[in-house]
Amino acid sequence: MSDGATDGRRSRSALRRSWRVALMALVLAAFGAGASAAYGANVDIVDQGGPPAGKLPPHVHYFTTIQAAVEFTKPGDWVLVKSGVYNEQVKVTSAHHGIWIRGLDRNNVILDGQGKPGNGVEVYKAINVYVENLTARNFETGEGPGCEHGCGNGFWWNGGGGSNKIGAHGWWGRYLTAYDTGFGGGYGIFTNNETEGEWENIYASGYNDSGMYLGACPECKAVINKATMENNALGYSGSNSGGNLIIENSTISHNSDGIVPNSENPGDGPPPQNGACNPVKPYTPFHKVLPKFSSTEIEHCTIIRNNLIESNNNLTTPINGSTGPSPFGIGIQLPGDYGDLIEGNTIKNNPANGVAGFEYPNPFPPTESTIYFQFAGNKIANNKFEGNGTLGAGFAGDVMLAGGLFGTQTSTNNCLSGNSFTAAVYPAEIEKTWGCQNKTTPNPVLGLEGVGYLLYLQELSLGRTSVAQPAPPAQPTMPNPCAGVPSAPPVCP
């Protein structure tokens, strides 16, 4: 911990503890619940075979579909899902704040999209909804029933896509598996226009956009922990998401690119991606100012730490119009990012670069609506790099920083320290001129050659032959899926 940003690095457990205290206060205030509220909660059991014989305990009900159980809930209720393949989409609306949806076996409670347009679970502008311990597979993009807000997602907390506003808070997902064995799956596990949430022990593969996506939250207040993302176009994508946001203890491998937080225009506004603590007001039509940092000594609240980012070299994944042009083969890609901290990761065997940061005019080639996002104030520290840059072309290597050609030409005050390199870095001797011991650092000007290298990586990406990605093996299920469930339902002996 070399920059003293203690407040910006609160542990995952501390963040979770503070948010859940706040969550309980919100639930009690919003719904007039007393201390005994849990004892009045319904437990709605989903069993395709129907209820067992005999009298049921109080507050226990049976349903044969997940959607029917959700429709019956009130705030604080639980939906427990028994093993089975459920050929349905599930939608949770604002009429059902504060509920739990939990499978009893992660690998055998399966929402099956059957290769048709749809979403496994969409939580639309509902507050504090937990979705846990189940699988969603083969929900495709397109038009059809349930696609009013878009389709192609496994699990989706939707705070209002395209609104440029935060529309909900409290998204919680644990022990979730999302995968697609076709070509039309968009996002595996997805949150947009929301704050205050956590993903833990999640898995996604086979998506033409990203395995997990968190976007459109300038101050996200979020933790992503113990995620495994493989065989996607992007492992993680995060357009215009920043502030307090931690990605940690995760494995991102065998995607076309690994972790890609980015500024985007128009996309999931408002831009930019800004990981500095207390981020400045976002860029809007009425406030056209991008962040600037006067030194390398800033506090970072968006932190990517203690992850394994390995072999993001898959040129067979499906792609879409957004991910196809993404430069191929980069472990951590930072297009037009501000104020992020990349720390303590193992970054290896990524064919283009372990880390690549660059200024990002978007849209590109430039038009009248282009915003010239710089790459500024980022810190890359204490990472272990190994076996990157095997493409052997252009600026392939462990780290590449490119700026200084477009817009304000203020891709400054990025710094590196304490990293272990085994391949080339660009600019050379990067921890001297761009070392964090310097109060300021200059533009890393790689010139038109740097632009040409990125365009070459784009050509590789667009020239791929996509194939269906394999279904994943079984993933660890929740150790005790009955933990915390009230009313002692029959499925919880």
N, C-alpha and C positions, 0 to 999 in steps of 0.2 A: 504494500500500500504506500505508494511513493508520492502521491500528490495531496495527501491530507484531507481528502474529501469524505470525512467520516459520515456526515449526514446523508450524503448521496449514496452510501454503500450499506445501508441497513440490511441485515441478513434477511433471507427469505422468511425464516420463522418470525422475525420481528415484524416484517411487513404483514404477514398473514395474521398475526395476533392482533395488530392494530386495526386491520380492515374488518376482522370478524367481530371485534368489539363494536365497531361502528355499525356493522351490518345488523347486529342484534338490536342496537339502539334504534336503528331505522325501522326495523320490523315492528318492534314494540310500539314505537310512536305512530307508525303509519296505520297499524291495524288494531290499535287499542288492546293489545294482548297483555295479559298479566303474566306473572311468573309461572303460572301453571298452564300456559298456552300449549306446551308440547303434549300435555295429556289429552287435549281435545283434537289433536291432529288426526286426520284420516290416514290410513295406510291402504292404498289402492293397489291391489295385486293383479298383475296381468298374467293370465294362464290360458293358453289356447284350448286347454281341456275343460275350462270352467271351474267352478268352486268345488271344494271337497264336500263330502256329505257331513251333515251335522250343523250345529249352531256355530256361527262365527263370533269371534270376540267383538266387543264394541269398537266402533270406528274402523272396522276392517271390511273392505268391499272387494269384489272380484269383477274383472273385465276380461274380455278376450282380445282386445286390441289396446295398444298403448295410447292411441289418440283418444279413445273413449275414456280411459282412466284420467288422462290429462284434463279433459273437459270437465270432469267431476271435481277437480281439486279446488281448494281454497288456499290462501297463503298459509304456509307451514306444513302442508300435506306432503306425503311421500307417495311415489309411484314405484313399486318394486316389480321387476319384470323377470319372469321365469324363462328358462332356456327355450329357444325356438327360433325359427326363421320367420320374421315379420315382414310381409310384403306391403309395407305402408310407409307413408311420410308422417312425421310428427311435427306439429306446429304448436308452439307455446306463445300465447299472446299476453298482453298487459292485464288481462283478466285473471292471470294465474301467476302473479308475482310470488317469489319466495318459496318455490317448490323444489323438491328433489326428484329426479328421475334416475333410478339406479338399477342396473342389471344385476342378477345374482351370479352370473358367470360371464366375464368379459368376452370370452371366445365363442360362447354358445348362445348368447343373446344377440341376434343379428338382424339389423334392419337391412333389407335387401332391395336395392333399387332396380334390379333386373335389367340393367343397361338402358333404362328409360330416363327422361328428364325428371328431376326431382331433387329434394334435399332429405337427408336422413332425419335430422332434427334441426328445425329452425326456431330459435327463440327470438321473437320479434318484439323489441321494445318492452321486454319484461325484465323486472329488476330482481337481482339475487336469485338466479335460477342455476341449480346444480345439475349437471348431467354426468353420470359416472358409470364405468364398468360395463360397457357394451361396445358393439362393433357396428359400423355402417359401411356398406360396400356398394359400388357400382351405381351411384346416382350421377346422372349425366347432365351436362348443360343442354339447353334447348327450351322449348316452350311446351307447356302442358299444365294440368291441374297442379296447384301448389307452387307455381313458378311466378307468382305475382311480383316478387322482389328479385327474382333470379334463381337459377338452379345449378346443380352440379357440385354440391357441397355435402360432405359427410355430416359435420356438426357445425352449426352456424349461429352465433349470437349476433343478431343484426340490430344495431341501434339506429338504423336509418341510413342505408347506403345512398350516397349521392347528395345528402342533405347539407354537408359541411358543418354539421352540428353533432354534439354528443346527445344521443337519444335515450340512453339507459346506463345503468351501472350495476356492477355485481355479476360477473360471468365466471363460472367455476366449472372446470372440467378435469376429471381424473380417470385414469385407467380407461382411456378411450382408444379404439383402433378404427382407423378409416383407411380404406384402400379402394383402388379402381384398377380393374384388369382390362379396361377398354382404352379409349382415347379421349373421352369427353368429360372426365372428372376434372373439375376446376380446382377447388380447395378441399383439403382433407378436414382440417380443424381451423375455424375461421371466426374472427371477431372484428367488427368494424363499428366506429362511431360509439364506442362505449369506454368506460373507465372502470378501474377497480376490479381486478380479476386475477385468476391463476389457472394455468394448465400444469398438470403434474402427471408423470407416467403416461404420456400419450405417444401414439405411433401413427404414421401416415406414409403411404407409398402409392405411386402410380398416377400422380396428379399432373395435369398439363400446365398448371400455374405453380402452386406451392403446396407442400405438405401441410404447413401451418402458416397462417397469415393473421397479422394483427395490424390494422390500419386505421387512419383517420382519428388519432387521439394525440393531440399535441402534448397532453399530460396524461399518460396512460395509467399510472399507478398499477403496474402489472408485474407478475413473475411467471416465467416459463421455466420449469424445472424437470429434469429427467425425461426429456423428449427424445424420441428416436425417429429420424426422418431419413428415408432412403428411396431411391428410384423415382424421384420427382424432378420436374424441371428445376424448381428451386426448393431447397429444404425449408428455409424460412424466408418469408417476404414480409416487409413491414413498411408500407408507404405512409410517410408523414406521421409516423408514430414515434414518440419520444418522451421526454421528461423522465419520471421514475419508471424505469422499465429494465428488468433483469432477465437475461437468458443464460442459464447456468446448468452445469452437470448433464449436458445433453450430448447425443451422438448424431452427427450430421454427416452422412456418407453416401456415396454412390448416386448422388444427384448430379444434374448438369452443373449447377452451382450450389454452394452450401448455404451460407447465411447472407441475405441481401436486404438490409434496411436501406431505404432510399427516399429521397425527395421525389415528388411526382407532381406533374401538372398536365391535365386537370386532375384525373385520377381521384383518389380518396382524399379530398381536401379537408381542411386547409393545409397547404405546405408551409414550411419545409419539414423534413426530418431533422429534429434538433434534440440531441441528448444531453445538453447542458442543463444543470439544475436551474430551476426558476426560468424556464425558457421565455424568450421575448414573445411579444404578440405575433401570431402567425401572419403570413403574407396573405393579403386579401385585396380585392379591387380598390378598397379604400385605404389600405395600409401596405404599400409596396416597398417594404424594407426587409431585407434578409439579415440574418445574424452576422455580427462581426465580433471577433475576439481580439483584444489588444495584447494578449500574451498567451503562452502555453499553460499558465498557472490558473486553470479554471477548474471548477467542480463539475464532475461528470455524474449524471444520474441514469443515463442509459448505459448499461454495462453488459458486455458479452464476456463471460468468464468461465473458466474451468470446464470447457467443452472439448470433445474430440471431434475435429473437423477434418475428415479423412476421405481421400479418393473420390472427390467430387469430379468424376470423369466420365459420366454416363451420357453418351451421345445417342442413346436409343429411346429416351423418355419421350412421351407426348409433349408437345408445346402448344402455345396459343399465340395470338398476335402480340401479346405483351412480353412473354418469356422467350419467344423465338429469337428476338434481337439481343437478348442478354448475353454479353461476352462470356464464352464458354470456359469452364474448367477452373474457376476461382473459388477458394475456400471461403473467404469472407470478402464480399464485394461491397464497396461503399460509394455509390453514385450520388454525389451532391449531398453528402452527410455532414452534419455539424455536431461537434461536441460529444462524440461517443468515446467510450473506453473499451478497448479490446485487451483483455488481461488474463494471463494464466492459462491460455488454451494450448492444446496440442494440435498443430496444424500441419498435416503431412500428406504427401502423395497427391496433391492437387496439380494437374498437369500444366496449367497456365501460371497461376500465382497463389501463394498462400493467402495473402491479403493484397487487394488492389483498391486504392482510393483515387477518385478522379472527379474533377468538376463535371457538371452534367447539365448542359443546355437541354431543356425538355419543353416542348417537343424538339426533336432533332431529326433532320436538318432544321435550322431555326426558321420560325415563322413570326408573324406579328405577335402571336400569343406566347412565344417562348419565354420561360423564366430561366435565367442563367444561374443555376444553383452552383455555388462554390463548394469546395471540400475543405473545411476549416475547423480548427480547434479539437481535432481528434487525437487520441492518445493510444499508442500500441505498445504495450509493456509486458515484459516477463512471459512471453509466449515461447514455446518450443516449436521451431520450424524444422521439417525434415522431409527430404525427397520431393519437394515442390519444383515446378518449372521444367518438367521433363519434355514439354513441347519443343524446347530448344530453339524457339523463334522469338525475334523481337525482344520484348522486355520480360520474358518468362523468368520466374524465379520466386524467391520467398516473398518479397514485398515490392510493389510498384506504386509510387505516388505520382500523379500527373495533374498539373494545374497550370494556371497562368496564361491561357490562350483566349478565353472567352469572357464576356461580361465585364465585371469590375476587376477581374484578375486578382482576387483576394483569397485564393486558396492557401491561406497562411496559418501559421501557428499550430500545425500538426506536429506531433513529436513522437519519438520512439526511444525506449530505454530498456535495458536488461533482457533483450530477446536473444535467443540462441538460433543462429542462422547456419544453414548448410549449403545454401545456393545463393545466387546473385541477388543483389538488392538494387533498386533504381529509385532515386539517384544513388550513386556509389557512396560508400562510407556514410550510410544514412543516419547512423546514430551519432555522428559528429555534427554536421551542419543542422540536421533535424533532430538532434538529441534533446531530451526533456530537461537537460541541464541548462539549455538556452531559454532565456525568458521569451524570446521571439524566434520564429523560424520563417524562412521565405517561401515563396511559391516554388514547388518542385517542377520546374519547367522541363518537360521532355519533348516539347515542340510537336511538330506535325508527325514525327515518327511515333510519338506516344498515341496520338489519335489513330494513326494507321494500324498500330498494334491492336488497339481495341476493336477497330473495324474488322481486322483479320479474325479475332475471336468471335465476333458477330457472324462472320461468314461461316465459320466452323459450326456454330450453333444452328444457323438456318439451313445448312446443308445436310443435316442429319437424316437418317432413315429411322423413323419412330416405329417401335414395336410395342405390343402389349407387355406390361410389366407383370411379374409373377405375383400371385397372392402370397401374403406373408405367412410365416410360421405363427403358431400360437404365441401370444404375449402374456406376460404375468398378469394374473387376475387379482382383484382386490382381496387382501388376506381375509377380511371378515366383512362381507357385504351387508351383514345385519347390524354392524356397529352404528349406534345412534338412532336406530329405528324405534319409534314408540309403539306401544300397544301390543307387543308380543304377538305378531301375526303368525299364522300357521307355517309360513315358509321360513320362519326364524325360530327353530326349536330352542 
